[in-house]
Amino acid sequence: MTLARSILVFLGALIFSVLLWAYVRLSALNETDVDLPIKLTPPKGYALASGLPERLHTRVRGAGWQILLMNFTKNADFRFDLTDRVVPAGERLVIHSDELANSASLPSEVHVMKVDPDSLLLDFGKAVEKRVPIVPELDIEPARGYMIVNPPDLSPREITIVGAASVLDSLRSMPTQRISVRNAREDVERVVPLTDSLANFVSVPNPPKIDVRVDVEALGERKIANIPIVVEALPPQFELVLIPGSIAVTVRGGVDQLAKLVPSVVHAHVMYNPITFDTASAIVPEVEVPREMTFLMSDPPSVRFILRKKTESAAASDHPGGRRGTP
C-alpha cells in the first residue's frame, strides 16, 4: 500500500469516527439553558403596560440535534394568547408556572424543564391610539468622495399605533428596522418594515411597508462670490463700516446640490459686541450655509472695520472721529 493511499484510508477512518461520535452525541438526550423570546396577544380592548421581560430563561431537554437545530433556526419562543382572558378590576394578570411551560413553542421531543422566572405579573391598560412620526434607522456609509445629501425621504411619514396610555405617553416616534449599506455610490432606496422591538407593548393596525430613500452624491466644492455681510445688534448711535462689505464663500456638498445652490441661501453676518470691537483689529464673519452642506472657507477670512458714533450732522465731516480697525 502506497503512502498516499494509507493517508487517504486514515483520513477516511478519522472522518467516519468523528461523524459516528457526533451522531451518538447528538442523538442522546441533553439538557441546556436557552433564552427564548416572548410573543403576547393582549386581552381585547387592552394593551400591555409592564411586567413582561424580553426573554425567559429556560432549561430544555431533548435530543442534541434537535436542540442544535432549534438554536440555529431560532424557531422556539413563548406565545401567550390572552385574547379571551378577562382582566380583573386592577388590570393585572398573573401567569403561573404551568401556563408558562405550556405556552412554549418548541420542536417536537424538546420539553421545558424549568422557566425563570416561574411566574409573570402583567399590568394592562385600556388600549388607546396615538399618531407618531416614523424614524428610519440608518447605518449608511458613503464611499470615499461621496456624501449623504438631504434628510431621508419617507413614505408614509406618520403612523397610528395602539397601546396603553402609560406606554404611549413616553413614545415619541416609531423606528424602522435598520438599513445598513457600505461604500454607497448612489441613492439608497429600500422598503422596510417597522421594528418589532415593541411588538408586545405596541400594535400597528395594518402595518405598512415604509419606503425609505437616502440621496447619495459625489462630493464637490463651489465658490460663491459677493455674499454681503450683515451687521446685527448694532446700537442705533453707532455706524459700522466693514472693509470689504462682502466676501466669497466656498462650500462643500453633493455636486447636484451645488449646481442648484442659489447665493441667497448663503448668509454672512457679524454680531456687534462692544468688548470685541474695542480690542479687535479685524472681525471674522460667521457664515451660514444650508444644513446639508459644509462651509469650508471665506475670502477674505476676516474684514477690517470702522466704528464711529453718529453725529447730529452726519455730513459735517467726510472723516468723523472714530476707531479704525487694521488688518
Backbone hydrogen bonds in HBPLUS format (Angstrom, degrees):
<---DONOR---> <-ACCEPTOR-->    atom                        ^
c    i                          cat <-CA-CA->   ^        H-A-AA   ^      H-
h    n   atom  resd res      DA  || num        DHA   H-A  angle D-A-AA Bond
n    s   type  num  typ     dist DA aas  dist angle  dist       angle   num
A0006-SER N   A0002-THR O   2.99 MM   4  6.25 152.1  2.07 146.2 154.4     1
A0007-ILE N   A0003-LEU O   2.94 MM   4  6.24 155.7  2.00 151.4 157.6     2
A0008-LEU N   A0004-ALA O   3.06 MM   4  6.34 157.8  2.11 147.5 153.0     3
A0009-VAL N   A0005-ARG O   2.97 MM   4  6.20 159.7  2.01 149.2 154.5     4
A0010-PHE N   A0006-SER O   2.92 MM   4  6.13 159.0  1.96 147.3 153.5     5
A0011-LEU N   A0007-ILE O   2.88 MM   4  6.12 163.4  1.91 152.7 157.0     6
A0012-GLY N   A0008-LEU O   2.89 MM   4  6.04 157.2  1.94 147.3 153.9     7
A0013-ALA N   A0009-VAL O   2.94 MM   4  6.15 159.1  1.98 148.5 153.9     8
A0014-LEU N   A0010-PHE O   2.86 MM   4  6.09 154.9  1.93 148.1 155.7     9
A0015-ILE N   A0011-LEU O   2.90 MM   4  6.10 164.9  1.93 151.4 154.8    10
A0016-PHE N   A0012-GLY O   2.96 MM   4  6.12 161.2  1.99 146.9 152.5    11
A0017-SER N   A0013-ALA O   2.91 MM   4  6.07 155.4  1.97 145.6 152.4    12
A0018-VAL N   A0014-LEU O   2.94 MM   4  6.21 158.4  1.99 150.8 156.5    13
A0019-LEU N   A0015-ILE O   2.93 MM   4  6.16 163.3  1.95 152.5 157.0    14
A0020-LEU N   A0016-PHE O   2.89 MM   4  6.05 157.9  1.94 147.6 154.2    15
A0021-TRP N   A0017-SER O   2.85 MM   4  6.04 161.1  1.88 148.2 153.7    16
A0022-ALA N   A0018-VAL O   2.86 MM   4  6.07 159.3  1.90 149.6 155.5    17
A0023-TYR N   A0019-LEU O   2.86 MM   4  6.06 156.4  1.92 147.2 153.7    18
A0024-VAL N   A0020-LEU O   3.00 MM   4  6.24 162.9  2.03 151.2 155.2    19
A0025-ARG N   A0021-TRP O   2.94 MM   4  6.13 165.4  1.96 150.9 155.4    20
A0026-LEU N   A0022-ALA O   2.81 MM   4  5.90 163.0  1.84 151.2 156.1    21
A0027-SER N   A0023-TYR O   2.91 MM   4  5.91 132.4  2.14 140.2 151.7    22
A0028-ALA N   A0024-VAL O   3.22 MM   4  6.33 133.3  2.46 140.5 150.3    23
A0064-GLY N   A0026-LEU O   2.81 MM  38  4.07 102.2  2.42 121.2 134.9    24
A0065-TRP N   A0026-LEU O   2.86 MM  39  4.77 146.8  1.97 135.8 128.4    25
A0064-GLY N   A0028-ALA O   3.15 MM  36  6.16 146.1  2.27 157.9 162.9    26
A0030-ASN N   A0062-GLY O   2.81 MM  32  5.57 159.5  1.85 145.4 149.9    27
A0062-GLY N   A0030-ASN O   3.02 MM  32  5.57 155.2  2.08 152.7 160.3    28
A0032-THR N   A0060-VAL O   3.07 MM  28  5.70 154.6  2.13 151.9 159.7    29
A0060-VAL N   A0032-THR O   2.95 MM  28  5.70 162.3  1.98 169.4 168.8    30
A0034-VAL N   A0058-THR O   2.79 MM  24  5.34 164.9  1.81 160.3 165.0    31
A0058-THR N   A0034-VAL O   2.76 MM  24  5.34 169.7  1.77 166.1 169.6    32
A0036-LEU N   A0056-LEU O   3.02 MM  20  5.42 157.9  2.07 151.8 146.5    33
A0056-LEU N   A0036-LEU O   2.92 MM  20  5.42 155.9  1.98 148.2 152.8    34
A0078-PHE N   A0037-PRO O   2.93 MM  41  6.30 159.3  1.97 155.6 162.6    35
A0039-LYS N   A0078-PHE O   2.77 MM  39  6.10 156.1  1.83 160.9 169.2    36
A0080-PHE N   A0039-LYS O   2.86 MM  41  6.31 159.4  1.90 158.4 165.4    37
A0041-THR N   A0080-PHE O   2.81 MM  39  6.17 165.0  1.83 166.9 166.8    38
A0082-LEU N   A0041-THR O   2.85 MM  41  5.65 157.9  1.90 152.7 158.3    39
A0046-TYR N   A0043-PRO O   3.04 MM   3  5.49 156.3  2.10 139.1 138.2    40
A0044-LYS N   A0083-THR O   3.26 MM  39  5.44 152.0  2.34 141.1 133.3    41
A0127-ALA N   A0045-GLY O   3.02 MM  82  5.55 171.8  2.03 129.7 129.3    42
A0047-ALA N   A0125-GLY O   2.87 MM  78  5.54 147.1  1.98 157.6 168.0    43
A0125-GLY N   A0047-ALA O   2.95 MM  78  5.54 157.1  2.01 156.4 163.8    44
A0049-ALA N   A0123-ASP O   2.72 MM  74  5.33 167.8  1.73 151.3 147.8    45
A0050-SER N   A0123-ASP O   3.34 MM  73  5.20 153.4  2.42 130.4 130.2    46
A0123-ASP N   A0050-SER O   2.96 MM  73  5.20 172.3  1.97 143.2 145.8    47
A0057-HIS N   A0116-ASP O   3.15 MM  59  5.14 141.4  2.30 166.9 155.6    48
A0116-ASP N   A0057-HIS O   2.76 MM  59  5.14 157.5  1.81 161.7 166.5    49
A0059-ARG N   A0114-LYS O   2.86 MM  55  5.12 165.0  1.88 146.6 151.4    50
A0113-MET N   A0059-ARG O   2.74 MM  54  5.39 168.9  1.75 159.9 159.2    51
A0114-LYS N   A0059-ARG O   3.34 MM  55  5.12 151.6  2.43 135.2 136.0    52
A0061-ARG N   A0111-HIS O   2.84 MM  50  5.29 149.1  1.93 147.1 157.1    53
A0111-HIS N   A0061-ARG O   2.84 MM  50  5.29 164.0  1.86 151.7 154.8    54
A0066-GLN N   A0063-ALA O   3.05 MM   3  5.35 124.0  2.38 104.3 118.5    55
A0067-ILE N   A0063-ALA O   3.09 MM   4  6.44 159.4  2.13 158.7 164.6    56
A0068-LEU N   A0064-GLY O   2.91 MM   4  6.10 158.2  1.96 148.4 155.0    57
A0069-LEU N   A0065-TRP O   2.93 MM   4  6.04 157.2  1.98 140.2 146.4    58
A0070-MET N   A0066-GLN O   2.85 MM   4  6.00 150.5  1.94 143.2 151.8    59
A0071-ASN N   A0067-ILE O   3.01 MM   4  6.25 158.4  2.05 149.4 153.7    60
A0072-PHE N   A0068-LEU O   3.09 MM   4  6.28 144.9  2.21 141.2 151.1    61
A0073-THR N   A0069-LEU O   2.93 MM   4  6.06 164.5  1.96 154.4 157.3    62
A0074-LYS N   A0070-MET O   3.02 MM   4  5.78 132.7  2.25 139.9 150.0    63
A0077-ASP N   A0105-SER O   3.19 MM  28  5.32 148.9  2.29 133.1 142.2    64
A0105-SER N   A0077-ASP O   2.65 MM  28  5.32 178.8  1.65 174.1 173.9    65
A0079-ARG N   A0103-SER O   2.96 MM  24  5.43 168.1  1.97 147.0 148.1    66
A0085-ARG N   A0082-LEU O   3.00 MM   3  5.06 160.8  2.04 109.6 115.6    67
A0091-GLU N   A0088-PRO O   2.82 MM   3  5.19 160.7  1.85 117.2 122.3    68
A0124-PHE N   A0091-GLU O   2.83 MM  33  5.23 170.0  1.84 156.7 155.8    69
A0093-LEU N   A0122-LEU O   2.86 MM  29  5.19 157.9  1.91 150.3 157.0    70
A0122-LEU N   A0093-LEU O   2.78 MM  29  5.19 155.9  1.84 164.5 166.8    71
A0095-ILE N   A0120-LEU O   2.78 MM  25  4.95 164.4  1.80 148.6 154.2    72
A0120-LEU N   A0095-ILE O   2.86 MM  25  4.95 153.8  1.93 138.4 147.2    73
A0100-LEU N   A0096-HIS O   2.96 MM   4  6.24 152.0  2.04 151.9 161.0    74
A0101-ALA N   A0097-SER O   2.98 MM   4  6.26 166.9  2.00 157.5 158.7    75
A0102-ASN N   A0098-ASP O   3.04 MM   4  6.23 159.9  2.08 147.5 153.3    76
A0103-SER N   A0099-GLU O   3.02 MM   4  6.02 122.6  2.37 137.0 149.8    77
A0103-SER N   A0100-LEU O   3.15 MM   3  5.25 143.8  2.29  99.7 110.4    78
A0104-ALA N   A0101-ALA O   3.36 MM   3  5.69 168.0  2.37 109.7 112.7    79
A0110-VAL N   A0107-PRO O   3.16 MM   3  5.70 144.5  2.29 137.3 135.3    80
A0128-VAL N   A0163-GLY O   2.90 MM  35  5.62 168.7  1.91 148.3 149.8    81
A0163-GLY N   A0128-VAL O   3.01 MM  35  5.62 155.5  2.08 153.9 161.2    82
A0130-LYS N   A0161-ILE O   2.96 MM  31  5.45 142.4  2.10 151.2 158.2    83
A0161-ILE N   A0130-LYS O   2.87 MM  31  5.45 167.5  1.88 159.7 161.8    84
A0132-VAL N   A0159-ILE O   3.00 MM  27  5.69 165.9  2.02 162.6 162.2    85
A0159-ILE N   A0132-VAL O   2.91 MM  27  5.69 153.7  1.98 158.9 167.0    86
A0174-MET N   A0133-PRO O   3.01 MM  41  6.46 154.0  2.08 155.4 163.3    87
A0134-ILE N   A0157-ARG O   2.78 MM  23  5.46 156.4  1.84 149.6 146.3    88
A0135-VAL N   A0174-MET O   2.93 MM  39  5.97 162.1  1.96 136.1 140.9    89
A0176-THR N   A0135-VAL O   3.06 MM  41  6.39 136.8  2.25 148.5 150.3    90
A0179-ILE N   A0137-GLU O   2.84 MM  42  6.23 153.1  1.91 156.6 163.9    91
A0139-ASP N   A0179-ILE O   2.76 MM  40  5.84 147.0  1.87 177.7 166.7    92
A0181-VAL N   A0139-ASP O   3.04 MM  42  6.43 156.6  2.10 139.4 142.8    93
A0141-GLU N   A0181-VAL O   2.92 MM  40  6.20 160.8  1.96 151.1 157.2    94
A0183-ASN N   A0141-GLU O   2.81 MM  42  5.69 108.1  2.33 144.3 163.9    95
A0184-ALA N   A0141-GLU O   3.09 MM  43  6.24 159.8  2.13 134.2 138.4    96
A0143-ALA N   A0184-ALA O   2.92 MM  41  5.18 166.4  1.94 131.9 129.1    97
A0146-TYR N   A0143-ALA O   3.00 MM   3  5.48 141.3  2.15 146.4 142.1    98
A0219-LEU N   A0145-GLY O   2.76 MM  74  5.43 169.1  1.77 145.1 142.6    99
A0147-MET N   A0217-GLU O   2.88 MM  70  5.67 151.4  1.96 158.3 167.6   100
A0217-GLU N   A0147-MET O   2.99 MM  70  5.67 159.6  2.03 164.5 166.5   101
A0149-VAL N   A0215-ASP O   2.92 MM  66  5.49 162.7  1.95 144.2 150.0   102
A0153-ASP N   A0213-ARG O   2.86 MM  60  5.07 167.3  1.88 155.0 156.5   103
A0213-ARG N   A0153-ASP O   2.93 MM  60  5.07 150.4  2.01 146.3 153.4   104
A0155-SER N   A0211-ASP O   3.03 MM  56  5.13 132.1  2.27 142.0 150.0   105
A0211-ASP N   A0155-SER O   2.95 MM  56  5.13 169.9  1.96 152.5 149.1   106
A0162-VAL N   A0203-SER O   2.82 MM  41  5.17 156.5  1.88 156.5 160.5   107
A0203-SER N   A0162-VAL O   2.89 MM  41  5.17 165.2  1.91 151.2 155.7   108
A0167-VAL N   A0164-ALA O   2.99 MM   3  5.38 137.7  2.17 108.7 120.3   109
A0168-LEU N   A0164-ALA O   2.97 MM   4  6.25 167.0  1.98 160.7 164.5   110
A0169-ASP N   A0165-ALA O   2.94 MM   4  5.85 150.1  2.03 149.2 154.8   111
A0171-LEU N   A0168-LEU O   3.07 MM   3  4.90 154.7  2.14 100.7 108.6   112
A0195-THR N   A0175-PRO O   3.01 MM  20  5.93 174.4  2.01 140.9 139.5   113
A0177-GLN N   A0193-PRO O   3.03 MM  16  6.12 156.6  2.08 164.2 156.8   114
A0188-VAL N   A0214-VAL O   2.88 MM  26  5.08 159.3  1.92 153.8 156.0   115
A0214-VAL N   A0188-VAL O   2.82 MM  26  5.08 159.1  1.86 150.4 157.4   116
A0190-ARG N   A0212-VAL O   2.95 MM  22  5.33 160.9  1.99 152.0 158.3   117
A0212-VAL N   A0190-ARG O   2.85 MM  22  5.33 173.7  1.86 167.8 168.6   118
A0192-VAL N   A0210-ILE O   2.94 MM  18  5.22 157.1  2.00 146.3 146.0   119
A0210-ILE N   A0192-VAL O   2.76 MM  18  5.22 168.4  1.77 153.3 153.8   120
A0199-ALA N   A0196-ASP O   3.16 MM   3  4.93 163.8  2.18 109.7 109.3   121
A0201-PHE N   A0198-LEU O   2.93 MM   3  5.39 143.6  2.06 114.3 125.2   122
A0202-VAL N   A0198-LEU O   2.77 MM   4  5.67 160.6  1.81 172.7 176.9   123
A0255-VAL N   A0218-ALA O   2.98 MM  37  5.93 144.5  2.10 160.6 169.6   124
A0220-GLY N   A0253-GLY O   2.80 MM  33  5.58 138.0  1.97 158.2 171.3   125
A0253-GLY N   A0220-GLY O   3.03 MM  33  5.58 158.5  2.08 148.4 154.3   126
A0222-ARG N   A0251-VAL O   3.00 MM  29  5.56 152.7  2.08 153.3 160.5   127
A0251-VAL N   A0222-ARG O   2.94 MM  29  5.56 160.2  1.98 156.6 158.8   128
A0224-ILE N   A0249-VAL O   2.71 MM  25  5.18 170.6  1.72 151.7 153.3   129
A0249-VAL N   A0224-ILE O   2.77 MM  25  5.18 158.1  1.82 150.7 151.2   130
A0227-ILE N   A0247-ILE O   2.81 MM  20  5.26 170.9  1.82 158.8 158.3   131
A0247-ILE N   A0227-ILE O   2.99 MM  20  5.26 154.7  2.06 136.2 139.8   132
A0229-ILE N   A0245-GLY O   2.97 MM  16  5.79 159.4  2.02 158.1 151.8   133
A0230-VAL N   A0268-ALA O   2.96 MM  38  6.31 166.7  1.98 139.2 140.2   134
A0270-VAL N   A0230-VAL O   2.91 MM  40  6.34 151.5  1.99 154.6 159.7   135
A0232-GLU N   A0270-VAL O   2.90 MM  38  6.18 163.0  1.93 165.0 168.0   136
A0272-TYR N   A0232-GLU O   2.90 MM  40  6.07 176.0  1.90 163.9 164.7   137
A0238-PHE N   A0235-PRO O   3.10 MM   3  5.78 168.1  2.11 125.3 127.5   138
A0310-LYS N   A0237-GLN O   2.82 MM  73  5.53 166.2  1.84 144.0 148.9   139
A0239-GLU N   A0308-ARG O   2.73 MM  69  5.34 157.2  1.78 163.7 169.4   140
A0308-ARG N   A0239-GLU O   2.97 MM  69  5.34 166.9  1.98 155.0 159.1   141
A0241-VAL N   A0306-ILE O   2.85 MM  65  5.00 166.2  1.87 146.1 150.7   142
A0306-ILE N   A0241-VAL O   2.75 MM  65  5.00 145.4  1.87 144.3 154.4   143
A0243-ILE N   A0304-ARG O   2.90 MM  61  5.01 167.6  1.92 134.4 134.3   144
A0304-ARG N   A0243-ILE O   2.96 MM  61  5.01 148.2  2.06 153.7 143.6   145
A0248-ALA N   A0299-ASP O   2.92 MM  51  4.99 166.5  1.93 138.2 142.6   146
A0299-ASP N   A0248-ALA O   2.74 MM  51  4.99 149.2  1.83 146.6 154.3   147
A0250-THR N   A0297-MET O   2.88 MM  47  5.38 173.0  1.89 165.4 165.1   148
A0296-LEU N   A0250-THR O   2.88 MM  46  5.52 164.3  1.91 158.0 157.7   149
A0252-ARG N   A0294-THR O   2.76 MM  42  5.05 156.1  1.82 147.4 155.7   150
A0294-THR N   A0252-ARG O   2.86 MM  42  5.05 164.9  1.88 151.0 155.4   151
A0258-LEU N   A0254-GLY O   2.86 MM   4  6.11 161.0  1.90 159.7 165.5   152
A0259-ALA N   A0255-VAL O   3.10 MM   4  6.25 149.4  2.20 140.1 147.6   153
A0260-LYS N   A0256-ASP O   3.29 MM   4  6.55 138.7  2.47 138.1 147.9   154
A0260-LYS N   A0257-GLN O   3.07 MM   3  5.20 129.3  2.34  98.0 111.3   155
A0261-LEU N   A0257-GLN O   3.00 MM   4  6.09 115.4  2.43 141.2 158.2   156
A0261-LEU N   A0258-LEU O   3.25 MM   3  4.99 149.6  2.34  94.3 103.3   157
A0265-VAL N   A0262-VAL O   3.18 MM   3  6.15 174.3  2.18 131.5 132.9   158
A0266-VAL N   A0263-PRO O   3.06 MM   3  5.53 166.1  2.08 118.9 122.9   159
A0267-HIS N   A0288-GLU O   3.00 MM  21  5.14 165.3  2.02 148.6 153.3   160
A0288-GLU N   A0267-HIS O   2.77 MM  21  5.14 163.8  1.80 152.3 156.6   161
A0269-HIS N   A0286-GLU O   2.94 MM  17  5.42 152.5  2.01 147.1 156.1   162
A0286-GLU N   A0269-HIS O   2.86 MM  17  5.42 167.2  1.88 166.1 161.6   163
A0277-PHE N   A0273-ASN O   2.94 MM   4  6.13 171.7  1.94 168.1 170.5   164
A0278-ASP N   A0274-PRO O   3.00 MM   4  5.92 131.3  2.24 136.3 147.2   165
A0279-THR N   A0276-THR O   3.24 MM   3  5.48 140.7  2.41 101.5 111.7   166
A0280-ALA N   A0276-THR O   2.83 MM   4  5.66 156.0  1.89 159.8 165.3   167
A0283-ILE N   A0303-VAL O   2.90 MM  20  5.42 166.0  1.92 155.0 156.8   168
A0303-VAL N   A0283-ILE O   2.84 MM  20  5.42 160.8  1.88 151.1 154.4   169
A0293-MET N   A0290-PRO O   2.89 MM   3  5.52 164.6  1.92 126.6 130.4   170
A0325-GLY N   A0305-PHE O   2.63 MM  20  5.01 165.8  1.65 171.4 170.4   171
A0307-LEU N   A0323-ARG O   3.06 MM  16  5.49 158.8  2.10 165.1 165.2   172
A0323-ARG N   A0307-LEU O   2.97 MM  16  5.49 153.9  2.04 168.6 162.4   173
A0316-ALA N   A0313-SER O   3.05 MM   3  5.41 164.9  2.07 120.5 120.8   174
